Amino acid sequence: MDLQSSVALSILPGISRVRAAAVFKELRESSAPRALVLEEVIEACVPGADAAAVAAAALVEAAALLDAGRTAGIDLVPWDHEHYPPLLGTIADPPPVLWVRGAAAVLTRPAVAIVGSRAATPYALEVAARLAGELADRQMLVVSGLARGADGAAHRGCLAAGGATVAVLGCGPDIIYPPEHQQLAASLCRDGALVSELGPGAPPLPDHFPLRNRLISGISLAVVVVEANEKSGSLITARYALEQGRDVMAVPGSILGGRNRGSHGLLKDGAKVVETADDILEELGWPALRGGNGGLEGPALRAGEAAGHEISSKPLKTDPLLANLTPGDAYDLDEMSATLGLTGPKLLPRLTEWEMRGLVVRLPGGRYVLAAGRTS
């Protein structure tokens, strides 16, 4: 499907964005590899619809959005692009395109989401900023929603530590909401990105934000909730995370006043208690950063040196899981997850280190193949 049709797919009149995305994914995965046409997806969404008329209307609007995006300097990342977030492609309804301002390449990095109250206490603001800074020190991408309170603190804490952070928006990437975060958004775009499934000019409507939350969790290995009451939007993100097979974690807080009832409810249901970034990485099974580079070269070594650490020398060349992959076959994350018996959030850290060590190669479209000449 060409770029204009992919944009049109996300703005079909009378068909919800989430429904169209889910059907598009189902069609891609249920048929032999081929180029789907827009009318085919429309017909699958609404049998008997005048698919040609619906497609024609959407294509006209898509052309206008593409022009507006080019004028505003916004990048478009379709579902099969090398910069499309690998984990996002595994959810039930991944957007066919993402609109991105900033460094789109960071979207492929392993990420952790930090979300929390808009009316955050000083304690929550400090914790969100500290956790984000610690994750940045460990070369993790920090994802949040650019909202007031804990979200903004997480973005600032990551930037203060020299890290990269991504804000997923409930409006077009050319619109900053809340408006007082204009400077934060500009700083964030230098090494990170503003991301939305909504095209240029889309306003920050209330119903955009719950759907936005599924992308925050979908991009991430885990969601960490910092201070949430029982009606907090952060709990929507946590629910999406559980549906998507992501890890959900929470920071404990005061039992007075009800500000933490939502996050404490998550803890009662089995969410991991988080006090430091190392608690997060331990739960994810992420390779430790420690002395001794183990002979690593290239991006893995440079990433470790940039943080003042070195990557663990654990010898993944003997990892028996690699023997389950067929040489020459290309796997997307869903296929590799099924083959290896690991969920996406558990697989991605391992896959990233395999890629850094030259054991697997990432292909266009987010597929992976065993590297020629690797040893298992």
C-alpha positions in Angstrom: 0.0 0.0 0.0 1.4 3.4 -1.0 2.0 6.2 1.5 -1.1 8.2 0.6 -3.3 5.2 0.9 -1.7 4.4 4.3 -2.6 7.9 5.5 -6.1 7.6 4.1 -6.5 4.3 6.0 -6.2 6.2 9.3 -8.9 8.8 8.4 -11.6 6.7 6.7 -15.0 8.5 7.0 -17.4 6.4 9.1 -14.8 3.9 10.2 -12.9 4.3 13.4 -9.1 4.6 13.3 -8.6 1.7 15.6 -11.0 -0.6 13.7 -9.2 0.2 10.4 -5.8 -0.4 11.9 -6.8 -3.7 13.4 -8.4 -5.0 10.1 -5.4 -3.9 8.1 -3.1 -5.9 10.4 -5.4 -8.9 10.2 -5.4 -8.8 6.4 -1.6 -8.5 6.2 -1.1 -11.5 8.5 -3.8 -13.7 7.1 -2.8 -13.7 3.5 0.2 -14.4 1.4 2.6 -11.4 1.2 1.1 -8.9 -1.3 0.2 -5.3 -1.7 -3.2 -4.7 -0.1 -5.4 -2.0 -1.7 -7.4 0.6 0.3 -10.7 -0.5 -1.0 -10.0 -4.1 0.2 -9.5 -2.9 3.8 -12.7 -0.7 3.7 -14.8 -3.7 2.4 -13.4 -5.9 5.2 -14.3 -3.2 7.8 -17.8 -2.5 6.5 -19.0 -5.3 4.1 -21.3 -3.8 1.5 -20.0 -0.3 1.8 -19.3 1.8 -1.3 -15.5 1.2 -0.9 -14.6 3.3 -3.9 -16.4 6.3 -2.7 -15.1 6.0 0.9 -11.5 5.6 -0.5 -11.8 8.5 -2.8 -12.9 10.9 0.0 -10.1 9.7 2.3 -7.5 10.0 -0.4 -8.3 13.6 -1.0 -7.9 14.4 2.7 -4.7 12.3 2.9 -3.2 14.3 0.1 -3.9 17.6 2.0 -2.4 16.1 5.2 0.8 15.0 3.3 1.2 18.5 2.0 0.7 20.0 5.4 3.2 17.6 6.9 5.9 18.4 4.4 5.3 22.2 5.0 5.6 21.7 8.8 8.7 19.5 8.5 6.9 16.4 10.0 8.2 13.0 9.0 5.8 10.2 8.1 6.8 6.7 9.3 4.6 3.9 7.8 4.1 0.5 9.4 6.8 -1.2 7.3 9.4 1.5 7.7 12.7 0.7 9.5 12.0 3.4 12.1 8.5 2.1 13.0 8.7 1.0 16.7 9.2 -2.8 16.7 6.9 -3.5 19.7 4.2 -1.2 18.4 3.8 -3.4 15.4 2.8 -6.4 17.7 -0.3 -4.8 19.2 -3.8 -5.6 17.8 -4.3 -2.2 16.2 -1.0 -0.6 15.3 -1.4 2.7 13.4 -0.7 2.3 9.7 1.4 5.5 9.9 3.0 7.6 12.6 3.6 11.4 12.2 6.9 12.3 13.8 8.7 15.5 14.6 12.3 15.1 15.7 14.6 12.1 15.5 12.4 9.2 14.2 15.3 6.7 14.5 15.0 6.7 18.3 11.7 4.9 18.0 13.5 1.6 17.4 15.3 1.8 20.7 14.2 -0.2 23.8 11.8 2.0 25.8 10.1 2.3 29.1 7.0 4.5 29.7 6.6 6.7 32.8 3.1 8.0 33.4 1.3 9.6 36.3 -0.9 12.3 37.7 -1.4 15.6 35.9 -1.8 17.2 39.4 1.3 15.5 40.7 2.7 16.2 44.2 6.3 17.4 44.6 7.2 13.8 45.6 5.7 12.3 42.3 7.5 15.0 40.2 10.8 14.2 41.8 10.4 10.4 41.5 9.3 10.7 37.8 12.3 12.9 37.0 14.7 10.7 38.9 13.5 7.4 37.4 13.7 8.9 33.9 17.2 10.2 34.5 18.3 6.8 35.8 16.8 5.1 32.7 18.6 7.6 30.4 21.9 6.8 32.2 21.2 3.1 31.2 20.6 4.0 27.6 16.8 3.4 27.7 14.4 5.5 25.7 11.9 7.2 28.0 8.3 7.5 26.7 5.5 9.6 28.1 2.6 11.8 27.1 3.9 15.4 27.4 1.0 16.1 29.9 1.3 18.3 32.9 2.6 16.8 36.1 4.4 13.4 36.1 4.7 13.2 32.3 6.5 16.5 32.0 8.7 15.7 34.9 9.7 12.4 33.2 10.6 14.1 30.0 12.6 16.8 31.8 14.5 14.3 34.0 15.5 12.3 30.9 16.7 15.4 29.1 18.7 16.6 32.2 20.5 13.3 32.2 21.4 13.7 28.5 18.9 11.0 27.3 16.4 10.7 24.5 12.7 10.8 25.3 9.6 10.4 23.1 6.2 12.2 23.7 3.2 10.5 22.3 0.5 13.1 21.6 -3.3 13.2 21.6 -3.2 15.8 18.8 -1.3 16.5 15.6 2.5 16.8 16.1 2.4 20.4 15.0 0.2 21.3 18.0 1.7 21.4 21.5 -0.6 20.6 24.3 -0.5 21.8 27.0 0.7 25.1 25.4 3.1 25.8 28.3 5.2 22.8 27.1 6.3 24.5 23.9 9.9 24.8 25.1 10.0 21.3 26.5 8.7 19.9 23.2 11.4 21.8 21.3 14.1 20.5 23.6 12.7 17.0 23.3 12.9 17.0 19.5 16.7 17.5 19.4 17.5 13.9 20.3 14.0 12.5 20.8 10.6 12.9 19.1 7.0 14.0 19.2 4.8 11.2 17.9 1.2 10.9 16.9 -1.1 8.8 14.9 -3.1 12.0 14.2 -2.1 14.1 11.2 -1.1 17.8 11.2 -3.8 20.1 12.6 -5.6 17.5 14.6 -6.8 19.2 17.9 -6.3 17.8 21.4 -9.9 16.4 21.8 -10.8 14.5 24.9 -11.4 11.2 23.1 -8.0 11.3 21.4 -6.1 10.8 24.7 -7.3 7.3 25.7 -6.5 6.0 22.3 -3.1 7.8 22.5 -2.4 5.8 25.7 -2.4 2.5 23.8 0.6 3.8 21.8 2.5 4.8 24.9 2.3 1.3 26.2 2.6 -0.3 22.7 6.0 1.4 22.0 7.3 0.4 25.5 8.7 -2.7 27.2 7.0 -1.7 30.4 4.8 1.0 31.9 5.7 2.6 35.3 2.9 4.4 37.0 3.9 7.2 39.4 1.0 8.5 41.6 -2.4 7.7 40.2 -5.8 8.0 41.8 -8.6 5.6 40.9 -9.8 7.7 38.0 -6.4 8.6 36.5 -5.8 8.2 32.8 -2.5 6.5 33.8 -4.6 3.4 34.7 -5.9 3.4 31.1 -2.3 3.1 29.9 -1.7 0.4 32.5 -4.7 -1.5 31.2 -3.6 -1.3 27.6 -0.1 -2.5 28.7 -1.6 -5.6 30.3 -3.7 -6.3 27.2 -0.6 -6.0 25.1 1.5 -8.2 27.3 3.7 -5.5 28.7 5.1 -5.3 32.2 3.2 -3.0 34.6 5.0 -1.5 37.5 4.2 1.2 40.1 5.8 3.5 42.6 4.4 3.3 46.1 3.2 6.5 47.7 1.3 8.0 50.6 -1.9 6.2 51.7 -3.4 9.6 52.8 -5.7 11.6 50.6 -6.4 9.0 47.9 -3.8 10.2 45.4 -2.1 6.8 45.1 -5.2 4.5 45.3 -4.9 3.7 41.6 -1.2 2.9 41.7 -1.6 1.0 45.0 -4.4 -1.0 43.4 -1.9 -2.1 40.6 0.6 -3.1 43.3 -2.1 -5.2 45.0 -2.8 -6.9 41.7 0.8 -7.9 41.3 2.6 -4.9 39.7 6.2 -4.7 40.6 7.3 -2.1 43.2 9.6 0.4 41.7 12.1 2.5 43.7 14.9 2.8 41.1 15.5 2.2 37.5 17.4 -1.0 38.3 14.1 -2.4 39.7 12.6 -1.9 36.2 15.6 -3.4 34.3 15.7 -6.4 36.7 12.0 -7.2 36.0 12.6 -6.9 32.3 15.7 -9.1 32.4 17.7 -6.4 30.7 21.5 -7.0 30.5 23.4 -5.3 33.3 25.8 -2.5 32.7 29.1 -3.2 34.5 32.8 -3.1 34.1 34.5 -5.0 31.3 33.4 -4.6 27.7 33.8 -8.2 26.8 35.3 -7.3 23.5 32.2 -5.5 22.2 32.5 -3.1 19.4 30.3 -0.6 17.6 27.0 0.8 19.0 26.9 -1.4 22.1 30.3 -0.3 23.2 29.7 3.3 22.4 26.4 3.3 24.2 28.0 1.9 27.3 30.9 4.4 27.2 28.5 7.3 26.7 27.0 6.5 30.1 30.3 5.8 31.8 29.6 2.1 31.9 30.4 -1.0 29.8 28.0 -3.6 28.5 27.9 -7.0 30.2 30.2 -9.6 28.6 27.6 -12.3 28.9 28.4 -14.7 26.0 25.1 -14.7 24.0 26.8 -16.6 21.2 25.9 -19.8 23.1 22.3 -18.8 23.6 20.3 -21.9 22.7 17.3 -19.9 21.5 19.2 -18.9 18.3 19.2 -22.6 17.3 15.4 -22.4 17.0 15.6 -19.9 14.1 15.9 -21.1 10.6 18.9 -19.6 8.7 17.7 -17.5 5.8 14.1 -17.1 7.1 13.0 -13.6 8.1 10.9 -13.2 11.2 8.8 -10.3 12.5 8.5 -9.9 16.3 5.2 -11.8 16.4 6.7 -14.8 14.5 9.9 -14.8 16.5 8.0 -14.5 19.7 5.9 -17.6 18.8 8.9 -19.5 17.6 11.0 -18.8 20.7 8.2 -18.9 23.3 9.0 -15.4 24.6 6.6 -12.4 24.8 7.6 -9.3 23.0 8.8 -7.4 26.0 10.9 -10.3 27.1 12.2 -10.9 23.6 13.2 -7.4 22.6 16.1 -6.9 25.1 17.6 -10.1 24.0 17.0 -9.3 20.3 18.6 -5.9 20.7 21.8 -7.4 22.1 21.9 -10.1 19.4 21.7 -7.3 16.9 24.4 -5.3 18.6 26.6 -8.4 18.6 26.0 -9.1 15.0 24.1 -12.3 15.5 20.9 -11.1 13.8 20.3 -8.5 11.2 17.2 -6.2 11.0 15.6 -5.9 7.6 13.2 -3.3 6.3 9.7 -3.7 7.6 10.9 -4.6 11.1 11.9 -8.2 10.2 15.0 -10.1 11.5 17.2 -12.8 10.0 20.1 -14.7 11.4 23.4 -13.1 10.4 25.5 -15.1 8.0 28.4 -16.9 9.6 27.1 -16.5 13.2 27.8 -19.3 15.7 25.2 -20.6 18.1 
